[in-house]
Amino acid sequence: MLGAVDPGFTIDWVHRVDLDEILPAHGLTAVSGNERDAIVRQWHALEAWPDFVPALEILRQRFVCVSFTILSLSLVIDVSRRNGIVWDAVIACEMLRVYKTQPEAYRRAAAHLALRPDEILMVACHNFDLDSARREGYRTAFVRRPEEWGPAGPPDPTPNSACDLVVDGFAELASALVR
């Protein structure tokens, strides 16, 4: 799924397809279509990390802050409104018609922002996105989030040494960037 070009789907659809596969695999066949839709909609009610919103407010005083995401636009809107997150813009890969980690996704995002890739700092808690962004000329910041991926931990917990910045949270990111 990641890296799809002109896919014709959103992450909401992927969440539903995954749920439709997971439920029967665990013997949960009595869950109705409406109940499945309600479960998938729970992604739209996520709570933000407690340190994120205050740090974003600090960063927005000095920088343009954009959510560049594989998540659906409606999911980003719902979660942002729920958590009081104010973005300068949202670039959802569904709008670009190409998903990260395809190089064209990063190029199109930079073009929409009218910025050179080296003028953009990609911030994430996973190397695969940061590595792809860096290959396209972006600067990168790794935010450690050991609980982001659940009890098993992140698939790539050790930041790539090529990252421009590695921090333990968003407050530390804001402190490092706003001096």
Secondary structure in CASP SS format (residue, H / E / C, confidence):
PFRMAT SS
TARGET T0000
AUTHOR 0000-0000-0000
METHOD secondary structure of the structure
MODEL  1
M C 1.00
L C 1.00
G C 1.00
A C 1.00
V E 1.00
D C 1.00
P C 1.00
G C 1.00
F C 1.00
T C 1.00
I H 1.00
D H 1.00
W H 1.00
V H 1.00
H H 1.00
R H 1.00
V H 1.00
D H 1.00
L H 1.00
D H 1.00
E H 1.00
I H 1.00
L H 1.00
P H 1.00
A H 1.00
H C 1.00
G C 1.00
L C 1.00
T C 1.00
A C 1.00
V C 1.00
S C 1.00
G H 1.00
N H 1.00
E H 1.00
R H 1.00
D H 1.00
A H 1.00
I H 1.00
V H 1.00
R H 1.00
Q H 1.00
W H 1.00
H H 1.00
A H 1.00
L C 1.00
E C 1.00
A C 1.00
W C 1.00
P C 1.00
D C 1.00
F H 1.00
V H 1.00
P H 1.00
A H 1.00
L H 1.00
E H 1.00
I H 1.00
L H 1.00
R H 1.00
Q C 1.00
R C 1.00
F C 1.00
V C 1.00
C C 1.00
V E 1.00
S E 1.00
F E 1.00
T E 1.00
I C 1.00
L C 1.00
S C 1.00
L H 1.00
S H 1.00
L H 1.00
V H 1.00
I H 1.00
D H 1.00
V H 1.00
S H 1.00
R H 1.00
R H 1.00
N H 1.00
G C 1.00
I C 1.00
V C 1.00
W C 1.00
D C 1.00
A E 1.00
V E 1.00
I E 1.00
A E 1.00
C H 1.00
E H 1.00
M H 1.00
L H 1.00
R C 1.00
V E 1.00
Y C 1.00
K C 1.00
T C 1.00
Q C 1.00
P H 1.00
E H 1.00
A H 1.00
Y H 1.00
R H 1.00
R H 1.00
A H 1.00
A H 1.00
A H 1.00
H H 1.00
L H 1.00
A C 1.00
L C 1.00
R C 1.00
P H 1.00
D H 1.00
E H 1.00
I C 1.00
L E 1.00
M E 1.00
V E 1.00
A E 1.00
C C 1.00
H C 1.00
N H 1.00
F H 1.00
D H 1.00
L H 1.00
D H 1.00
S H 1.00
A H 1.00
R H 1.00
R H 1.00
E C 1.00
G C 1.00
Y C 1.00
R E 1.00
T E 1.00
A E 1.00
F E 1.00
V E 1.00
R C 1.00
R C 1.00
P C 1.00
E C 1.00
E C 1.00
W C 1.00
G C 1.00
P C 1.00
A C 1.00
G C 1.00
P C 1.00
P C 1.00
D C 1.00
P C 1.00
T C 1.00
P C 1.00
N C 1.00
S C 1.00
A C 1.00
C C 1.00
D C 1.00
L E 1.00
V E 1.00
V E 1.00
D C 1.00
G C 1.00
F H 1.00
A H 1.00
E H 1.00
L H 1.00
A H 1.00
S H 1.00
A H 1.00
L H 1.00
V C 1.00
R C 1.00
END
